[in-house]
Amino acid sequence: MQNETGANDTTTLEAEVRGAVEQGHDVQEMVRQLTLRKISARSLDIESLRQIASAVVRGARAGAQKELHQSAAQTEITRTRLKQAVAGLDTALAQFAEASKLALEEAADRAQTFSSDDLARARADLESLEAMFLETLQSSASATQDVAGEILHDLAAHGRIYGSAVGAQLKETLSVFTHQLGAAGRAQVGVGLHLAQATSDLLRQIAAGVLTGLADHVKPGHPQGKAD
């Protein structure tokens, strides 16, 4: 719908992530915050999330490539930074999944419900979220034949074997969705109640550091932190 705006959007995000990796200071946290802010400002469908994830990985790869070209001794430092950037993206996606769950639970506490169509659409997107994350890593790895590409390939392979933070969170989130979908079929639909809006509101609070408990609940880099 707003392709040009979306493109500008992700170009800025890509540049910000690249800068974070080049700078090398608290890369994981910076990428997590940048990603969450971008997610909360856009429509929460899987294609929009894919564009954001792709921009993050492209930016991280570009930042890593610049460092790798400076000196071979930089390889290990760069490997660490790239892993941190990917962990930041993984954690942001996990917190998006957690925010969706919280939005459902908050509505249920108020005896409100979202429409079954709204819930079914969101659940379908969430079900493909981890696969989208891993595919984004793999396609970015395949786009370049260098050390940065090899690192991304390793991270994608590790995620497929051992799982990711977003995959771990989705198990919990999707079980709540299944329960709420059953309730939505029986309950009156809340007027003007939209899951995407409620989730965005929570994500903005997480990005602003207001919901700190949530940031602590989804452990950064879990379980990718143990990767070689």
C-alpha positions in Angstrom: 0.0 0.0 0.0 2.7 2.5 1.0 5.6 0.8 -0.7 7.8 3.9 -0.9 7.3 4.8 2.7 8.0 1.1 3.7 11.2 1.1 1.6 12.4 4.4 3.2 11.5 2.9 6.6 13.6 -0.2 6.2 16.5 1.7 4.5 16.8 3.8 7.7 16.6 0.8 9.9 19.2 -1.0 7.8 21.6 2.0 8.2 21.0 2.2 11.9 21.7 -1.5 12.4 24.8 -1.2 10.2 26.0 1.7 12.4 25.3 -0.3 15.6 27.5 -3.2 14.3 30.3 -0.9 13.2 30.3 0.9 16.5 30.3 -2.4 18.3 28.8 -1.1 21.6 26.0 -3.1 23.2 25.0 -4.3 19.7 22.4 -6.8 20.9 20.4 -4.3 22.9 20.6 -1.6 20.3 19.4 -3.9 17.6 16.6 -5.2 19.8 15.4 -1.6 20.5 15.7 -0.5 16.9 13.7 -3.6 15.7 11.0 -3.2 18.3 10.5 0.5 17.5 10.1 -0.3 13.8 7.7 -3.3 14.4 5.5 -1.2 16.7 5.3 1.6 14.1 4.2 -0.7 11.2 1.3 -3.1 10.4 1.8 -6.3 12.2 1.5 -8.8 9.3 4.1 -11.4 8.4 5.2 -9.6 5.2 5.9 -6.4 7.1 7.9 -8.3 9.8 9.8 -10.1 7.0 10.8 -6.7 5.5 12.0 -5.5 9.0 13.9 -8.7 9.7 15.6 -8.5 6.3 16.6 -4.9 6.8 18.1 -5.8 10.2 20.1 -8.7 8.8 21.3 -6.7 5.7 22.4 -3.9 8.0 24.2 -6.3 10.3 25.9 -8.0 7.4 27.0 -4.7 5.8 28.4 -3.5 9.2 30.3 -6.8 9.6 31.7 -6.7 6.0 33.2 -3.3 6.5 35.0 -4.5 9.6 36.2 -7.7 7.9 37.8 -5.7 5.1 40.0 -3.8 7.5 41.9 -6.7 9.0 41.8 -10.5 9.3 42.3 -10.1 13.1 38.9 -8.4 13.1 37.2 -11.7 12.2 36.5 -12.9 15.7 35.3 -9.5 16.9 33.0 -9.2 13.9 31.7 -12.8 14.4 30.7 -11.8 17.9 29.0 -8.6 16.8 27.1 -10.3 14.0 25.9 -12.9 16.4 24.8 -10.2 18.9 22.9 -8.4 16.1 21.0 -11.6 15.2 20.3 -12.3 18.9 18.9 -8.8 19.2 16.5 -9.4 16.2 15.6 -12.8 17.7 14.8 -11.3 21.1 12.7 -8.5 19.5 10.6 -11.0 17.5 10.2 -13.1 20.7 9.0 -10.0 22.5 6.6 -9.3 19.7 5.2 -12.8 20.2 5.0 -12.2 24.0 3.3 -8.8 23.5 0.6 -10.6 21.3 0.0 -13.0 24.2 -0.2 -10.2 26.8 -2.7 -8.3 24.6 -4.9 -11.4 24.5 -4.6 -12.0 28.2 -5.3 -8.3 29.1 -8.5 -8.4 26.9 -9.6 -11.6 28.6 -9.1 -10.1 32.0 -11.5 -7.3 31.0 -14.0 -9.9 29.6 -13.3 -8.6 26.1 -12.4 -10.5 23.0 -11.1 -10.0 19.6 -12.9 -11.3 16.5 -12.2 -14.9 15.5 -11.0 -13.5 12.1 -8.5 -11.2 13.8 -7.2 -13.9 16.0 -7.0 -16.5 13.2 -5.0 -14.0 11.0 -2.6 -13.2 13.8 -2.1 -16.8 14.7 -1.3 -17.7 11.1 1.4 -15.0 11.0 2.8 -16.1 14.4 2.9 -19.7 13.3 5.3 -18.8 10.5 7.4 -16.3 12.5 10.3 -18.5 13.5 10.5 -20.0 10.0 10.6 -16.5 8.5 13.4 -15.5 10.9 15.5 -18.5 10.0 14.8 -18.1 6.2 15.9 -14.5 6.4 19.2 -15.5 7.9 19.7 -18.2 5.3 18.8 -16.0 2.3 21.1 -13.2 3.6 23.9 -15.8 4.0 23.4 -17.1 0.5 23.5 -13.6 -0.9 27.2 -13.2 -0.1 30.2 -15.5 -0.4 32.3 -14.2 2.5 32.9 -14.6 6.2 29.8 -12.7 7.1 27.8 -15.0 4.9 29.4 -18.1 6.6 28.5 -16.7 10.0 24.9 -16.1 9.1 24.7 -19.6 7.6 26.0 -21.1 10.8 23.5 -19.0 12.9 20.6 -20.2 10.7 21.7 -23.8 11.0 22.1 -23.5 14.7 18.6 -22.0 15.0 17.1 -24.9 13.0 18.8 -27.5 15.2 18.6 -25.9 18.7 15.7 -23.5 18.3 15.5 -19.7 18.8 14.2 -17.3 21.4 11.2 -16.5 19.2 10.5 -20.2 18.7 10.6 -20.8 22.5 8.2 -17.9 23.1 5.8 -18.9 20.3 5.0 -22.2 22.0 3.5 -20.3 25.0 1.9 -17.6 22.8 0.2 -20.0 20.4 -1.3 -22.1 23.2 -3.0 -18.9 24.5 -4.2 -18.1 20.9 -5.7 -21.6 20.6 -7.6 -21.1 23.9 -8.8 -17.5 22.9 -9.9 -18.7 19.5 -12.3 -21.1 21.1 -13.6 -18.3 23.4 -14.0 -15.9 20.4 -16.3 -18.3 18.7 -18.7 -18.2 21.6 -18.3 -14.6 22.8 -19.6 -11.2 21.6 -17.0 -9.4 19.6 -15.7 -6.3 21.4 -16.5 -3.2 19.3 -13.3 -1.5 18.0 -11.0 -3.9 19.7 -8.1 -4.8 17.4 -5.3 -7.2 18.3 -2.7 -5.5 16.1 -3.3 -2.1 17.8 -3.2 -3.6 21.3 0.0 -5.4 20.5 1.6 -2.3 19.0 0.7 -0.4 22.1 2.5 -3.0 24.3 5.5 -3.1 22.0 5.9 0.7 22.2 6.0 0.3 26.0 8.6 -2.4 25.8 10.8 -0.4 23.4 10.5 2.6 25.8 11.6 0.4 28.7 8.2 0.8 30.5 7.5 -2.9 30.5 10.9 -4.0 31.8 9.6 -7.2 33.3 8.7 -8.4 29.8 12.2 -7.6 28.5 13.6 -9.6 31.4 11.2 -12.5 30.8 12.4 -13.1 27.2 16.0 -13.7 27.7 18.2 -12.1 25.0 19.8 -14.6 22.7 18.1 -17.6 24.3 19.0 -20.3 23.4 21.4 -19.0 20.7 23.8 -17.5 23.2 25.6 -20.9 23.4 26.5 -21.0 19.7 30.1 -21.4 18.7 
